[in-house]
Amino acid sequence: MTTQREIAEQLGLPVHPPKVEVFDLVANTNTDPKGHVRTVTHYAREPFGLYLARPMPGHPRIAAFESWLLPRLGLRVTRWYWHPGHEDDVDFYLDVADVEPGERQWRTVDHYLDIVVRDGRAAELLDVDEFVIAVRAELLDPETAERAMRRACAAVDGLARHGYDLPKWLRANGIELSWRGQPVQDPVPDQRTLPPSR
């Protein structure tokens, strides 16, 4: 019998095991899904998640990025910094993932679904086809797949209810993010916030 994975490969459709990343707070590194170890410029922990910033050496379009890992929401929220002339109409990129906190290391397991946020305008759910193929190929078990879809739907719904304003939606969830060079406005009461990274 031909498996779904073999069918996907025959059709040239993207199918791969869930991408795993490791964030080592002691070594100041980020091991990407391909096993490349990258130096992290800045890590900071908050009660709701982990912040990191690092350059993207050698990338043709992206110079650097900042991410927040948010375990409770099952999201990684990223802002990219583009090389001049390569800008894209993306304000935030959300990866749906299991986020596993730790004292020395954090770990994420990506669940294929992504959301592009265009501030104040739209949120677009991406890679549903890849998600479906992964589920059919049994790369995600039914419980994990359902959890991922629920997280993606909750994020898109929450963003829509808050006018596609990501900080406003997160604030309603008791989360106040701080980004490099961007002051925090209207912080959540009693919520410690990070100063911009240097």
Contacts in CASP RR format, 6 or more apart in sequence:
PFRMAT RR
TARGET T0000
AUTHOR 0000-0000-0000
METHOD contacts of the structure
MODEL  1
MTTQREIAEQLGLPVHPPKVEVFDLVANTNTDPKGHVRTVTHYAREPFGL
YLARPMPGHPRIAAFESWLLPRLGLRVTRWYWHPGHEDDVDFYLDVADVE
PGERQWRTVDHYLDIVVRDGRAAELLDVDEFVIAVRAELLDPETAERAMR
RACAAVDGLARHGYDLPKWLRANGIELSWRGQPVQDPVPDQRTLPPSR
3 137 0 8 1.000
4 133 0 8 1.000
4 136 0 8 1.000
4 137 0 8 1.000
4 138 0 8 1.000
5 15 0 8 1.000
5 137 0 8 1.000
5 139 0 8 1.000
8 14 0 8 1.000
8 15 0 8 1.000
8 133 0 8 1.000
8 136 0 8 1.000
8 137 0 8 1.000
9 15 0 8 1.000
13 129 0 8 1.000
13 130 0 8 1.000
13 133 0 8 1.000
14 130 0 8 1.000
14 133 0 8 1.000
15 130 0 8 1.000
15 133 0 8 1.000
15 134 0 8 1.000
15 137 0 8 1.000
15 139 0 8 1.000
16 139 0 8 1.000
17 139 0 8 1.000
18 109 0 8 1.000
18 110 0 8 1.000
18 111 0 8 1.000
18 112 0 8 1.000
18 134 0 8 1.000
18 139 0 8 1.000
18 140 0 8 1.000
19 33 0 8 1.000
19 109 0 8 1.000
19 110 0 8 1.000
20 33 0 8 1.000
20 107 0 8 1.000
20 108 0 8 1.000
20 109 0 8 1.000
20 110 0 8 1.000
21 30 0 8 1.000
21 31 0 8 1.000
21 32 0 8 1.000
21 33 0 8 1.000
21 107 0 8 1.000
21 108 0 8 1.000
21 110 0 8 1.000
22 30 0 8 1.000
22 31 0 8 1.000
22 105 0 8 1.000
22 106 0 8 1.000
22 107 0 8 1.000
23 29 0 8 1.000
23 30 0 8 1.000
23 31 0 8 1.000
23 40 0 8 1.000
23 43 0 8 1.000
23 50 0 8 1.000
23 52 0 8 1.000
23 69 0 8 1.000
23 105 0 8 1.000
23 106 0 8 1.000
23 107 0 8 1.000
23 108 0 8 1.000
24 30 0 8 1.000
24 31 0 8 1.000
24 104 0 8 1.000
24 105 0 8 1.000
25 43 0 8 1.000
25 45 0 8 1.000
25 50 0 8 1.000
25 103 0 8 1.000
25 104 0 8 1.000
25 105 0 8 1.000
25 106 0 8 1.000
26 104 0 8 1.000
26 105 0 8 1.000
28 39 0 8 1.000
28 40 0 8 1.000
28 43 0 8 1.000
29 37 0 8 1.000
29 38 0 8 1.000
29 39 0 8 1.000
29 40 0 8 1.000
30 37 0 8 1.000
30 38 0 8 1.000
30 39 0 8 1.000
30 40 0 8 1.000
30 52 0 8 1.000
30 54 0 8 1.000
31 37 0 8 1.000
31 38 0 8 1.000
32 38 0 8 1.000
33 110 0 8 1.000
38 54 0 8 1.000
38 57 0 8 1.000
39 54 0 8 1.000
40 52 0 8 1.000
40 53 0 8 1.000
40 54 0 8 1.000
41 53 0 8 1.000
41 54 0 8 1.000
41 55 0 8 1.000
41 64 0 8 1.000
41 197 0 8 1.000
42 51 0 8 1.000
42 52 0 8 1.000
42 53 0 8 1.000
42 54 0 8 1.000
42 197 0 8 1.000
42 198 0 8 1.000
43 50 0 8 1.000
43 51 0 8 1.000
43 52 0 8 1.000
44 50 0 8 1.000
44 51 0 8 1.000
44 194 0 8 1.000
44 197 0 8 1.000
45 51 0 8 1.000
46 192 0 8 1.000
46 193 0 8 1.000
46 194 0 8 1.000
47 192 0 8 1.000
48 70 0 8 1.000
48 72 0 8 1.000
48 174 0 8 1.000
48 175 0 8 1.000
49 68 0 8 1.000
49 69 0 8 1.000
49 70 0 8 1.000
49 71 0 8 1.000
49 99 0 8 1.000
49 101 0 8 1.000
50 68 0 8 1.000
50 69 0 8 1.000
50 101 0 8 1.000
50 106 0 8 1.000
51 66 0 8 1.000
51 67 0 8 1.000
51 68 0 8 1.000
51 177 0 8 1.000
51 178 0 8 1.000
51 194 0 8 1.000
52 66 0 8 1.000
52 67 0 8 1.000
52 69 0 8 1.000
53 64 0 8 1.000
53 65 0 8 1.000
53 66 0 8 1.000
53 67 0 8 1.000
53 180 0 8 1.000
53 197 0 8 1.000
54 64 0 8 1.000
54 65 0 8 1.000
55 63 0 8 1.000
55 64 0 8 1.000
56 62 0 8 1.000
56 63 0 8 1.000
56 64 0 8 1.000
56 65 0 8 1.000
59 83 0 8 1.000
60 83 0 8 1.000
60 86 0 8 1.000
61 82 0 8 1.000
61 83 0 8 1.000
61 86 0 8 1.000
61 88 0 8 1.000
62 80 0 8 1.000
62 81 0 8 1.000
62 82 0 8 1.000
62 83 0 8 1.000
62 86 0 8 1.000
63 81 0 8 1.000
63 82 0 8 1.000
63 83 0 8 1.000
64 80 0 8 1.000
64 81 0 8 1.000
65 78 0 8 1.000
65 79 0 8 1.000
65 80 0 8 1.000
65 81 0 8 1.000
66 78 0 8 1.000
66 79 0 8 1.000
66 81 0 8 1.000
66 179 0 8 1.000
66 180 0 8 1.000
66 197 0 8 1.000
67 76 0 8 1.000
67 77 0 8 1.000
67 78 0 8 1.000
67 79 0 8 1.000
68 76 0 8 1.000
68 77 0 8 1.000
68 78 0 8 1.000
68 177 0 8 1.000
69 76 0 8 1.000
69 99 0 8 1.000
69 101 0 8 1.000
69 106 0 8 1.000
69 108 0 8 1.000
70 76 0 8 1.000
70 77 0 8 1.000
70 99 0 8 1.000
70 175 0 8 1.000
71 99 0 8 1.000
71 100 0 8 1.000
71 101 0 8 1.000
72 173 0 8 1.000
73 151 0 8 1.000
73 154 0 8 1.000
73 155 0 8 1.000
73 173 0 8 1.000
73 175 0 8 1.000
74 96 0 8 1.000
74 97 0 8 1.000
74 98 0 8 1.000
74 99 0 8 1.000
74 151 0 8 1.000
75 94 0 8 1.000
75 95 0 8 1.000
75 96 0 8 1.000
75 97 0 8 1.000
75 99 0 8 1.000
75 151 0 8 1.000
75 155 0 8 1.000
76 94 0 8 1.000
76 95 0 8 1.000
76 97 0 8 1.000
76 99 0 8 1.000
76 108 0 8 1.000
77 92 0 8 1.000
77 93 0 8 1.000
77 94 0 8 1.000
77 166 0 8 1.000
77 170 0 8 1.000
77 177 0 8 1.000
78 92 0 8 1.000
78 93 0 8 1.000
78 94 0 8 1.000
78 95 0 8 1.000
79 91 0 8 1.000
79 92 0 8 1.000
79 93 0 8 1.000
79 179 0 8 1.000
80 88 0 8 1.000
80 90 0 8 1.000
80 93 0 8 1.000
82 88 0 8 1.000
89 118 0 8 1.000
90 116 0 8 1.000
90 117 0 8 1.000
90 118 0 8 1.000
91 117 0 8 1.000
91 118 0 8 1.000
91 119 0 8 1.000
91 166 0 8 1.000
92 116 0 8 1.000
92 117 0 8 1.000
92 119 0 8 1.000
92 166 0 8 1.000
93 114 0 8 1.000
93 115 0 8 1.000
93 116 0 8 1.000
93 117 0 8 1.000
94 114 0 8 1.000
94 115 0 8 1.000
94 116 0 8 1.000
94 117 0 8 1.000
94 155 0 8 1.000
95 108 0 8 1.000
95 110 0 8 1.000
95 113 0 8 1.000
95 114 0 8 1.000
96 110 0 8 1.000
96 111 0 8 1.000
96 112 0 8 1.000
96 113 0 8 1.000
96 114 0 8 1.000
96 115 0 8 1.000
96 148 0 8 1.000
96 151 0 8 1.000
96 152 0 8 1.000
96 155 0 8 1.000
97 108 0 8 1.000
97 109 0 8 1.000
97 110 0 8 1.000
97 111 0 8 1.000
98 108 0 8 1.000
98 109 0 8 1.000
98 111 0 8 1.000
98 144 0 8 1.000
98 147 0 8 1.000
99 106 0 8 1.000
99 107 0 8 1.000
99 108 0 8 1.000
100 106 0 8 1.000
100 107 0 8 1.000
100 108 0 8 1.000
100 109 0 8 1.000
111 131 0 8 1.000
111 140 0 8 1.000
111 144 0 8 1.000
111 145 0 8 1.000
111 147 0 8 1.000
111 148 0 8 1.000
111 151 0 8 1.000
112 127 0 8 1.000
112 130 0 8 1.000
112 131 0 8 1.000
112 134 0 8 1.000
112 140 0 8 1.000
112 148 0 8 1.000
113 125 0 8 1.000
113 126 0 8 1.000
113 127 0 8 1.000
113 128 0 8 1.000
113 131 0 8 1.000
113 148 0 8 1.000
113 149 0 8 1.000
113 151 0 8 1.000
113 152 0 8 1.000
114 125 0 8 1.000
114 126 0 8 1.000
114 127 0 8 1.000
115 123 0 8 1.000
115 124 0 8 1.000
115 125 0 8 1.000
115 126 0 8 1.000
115 152 0 8 1.000
115 155 0 8 1.000
115 156 0 8 1.000
115 159 0 8 1.000
116 122 0 8 1.000
116 123 0 8 1.000
116 124 0 8 1.000
116 126 0 8 1.000
117 123 0 8 1.000
117 159 0 8 1.000
117 164 0 8 1.000
117 166 0 8 1.000
118 124 0 8 1.000
118 164 0 8 1.000
119 164 0 8 1.000
119 165 0 8 1.000
119 166 0 8 1.000
120 163 0 8 1.000
120 164 0 8 1.000
120 165 0 8 1.000
121 164 0 8 1.000
122 164 0 8 1.000
123 155 0 8 1.000
123 156 0 8 1.000
123 159 0 8 1.000
123 160 0 8 1.000
123 164 0 8 1.000
125 152 0 8 1.000
125 156 0 8 1.000
131 140 0 8 1.000
131 145 0 8 1.000
131 148 0 8 1.000
131 149 0 8 1.000
134 140 0 8 1.000
134 145 0 8 1.000
135 142 0 8 1.000
135 145 0 8 1.000
140 148 0 8 1.000
158 169 0 8 1.000
158 172 0 8 1.000
159 165 0 8 1.000
159 166 0 8 1.000
159 169 0 8 1.000
161 169 0 8 1.000
162 168 0 8 1.000
162 169 0 8 1.000
162 172 0 8 1.000
167 176 0 8 1.000
167 177 0 8 1.000
167 185 0 8 1.000
170 176 0 8 1.000
170 177 0 8 1.000
171 186 0 8 1.000
171 188 0 8 1.000
174 188 0 8 1.000
174 191 0 8 1.000
175 188 0 8 1.000
175 191 0 8 1.000
176 184 0 8 1.000
176 187 0 8 1.000
176 188 0 8 1.000
176 191 0 8 1.000
176 193 0 8 1.000
177 184 0 8 1.000
178 184 0 8 1.000
178 193 0 8 1.000
178 194 0 8 1.000
178 195 0 8 1.000
178 196 0 8 1.000
179 196 0 8 1.000
180 196 0 8 1.000
180 197 0 8 1.000
181 196 0 8 1.000
181 197 0 8 1.000
182 196 0 8 1.000
183 196 0 8 1.000
184 193 0 8 1.000
187 193 0 8 1.000
END
